[in-house]
Amino acid sequence: MTQSLLIGILFAFLMAGQGPERWDYDNTGTYFTVHLTITDGTSTLELLRLGVRERDFSIAAPPAPPPGALHAWFEGPGTGYFELFKTRSVESKKWVLNYTEGTTGNLTLSWDDDNLPAGLSLRDIEGTVLVNMNESSFFNFLVSEHPVLEIWYETGF
């Protein structure tokens, strides 16, 4: 019985690593996944993912590390999330990305722009477009200038 329990736990961990991509039909439009990396030059977080799929899906972020350590999460209902997928619909979508300063206060957010759907943009808290995510694969910024970032997906492109 112990062996089957261990196999079950191992299988659950392996499936958790698969994440929502199991349900992505293509990265050209309706369903998509964006992998984000954020770094302060010393530490790097590669666990952030957002997207649109058939149904909502999320993975909660762990508690914040000690002060001075880099930490990032998406705002969501009741908690923060490392992964936040929204349901496919005709409405535009918005993800709010929070982060700590890390060691320098100068951060770089990057993503793979190869298979992104048209209409993804990185914006400041006022909604001003900072980067068209289809035309660039990174954004350098100071936390003091951009304490929160938003990622918008505008449908109809």
Secondary structure by P-SEA (a helix, b strand, c coil): caaaaaaaaaaaaaaaaacccccccccccccbbbbbbbbccccccccbbbbbccbbbbbbbcccccccbbbbbbbcccccccbbbbccccbbbbbbbbbccccccbbbbbbbccccccbbbbbccccccccccccccbbbbbcccccbbbbbbbccc
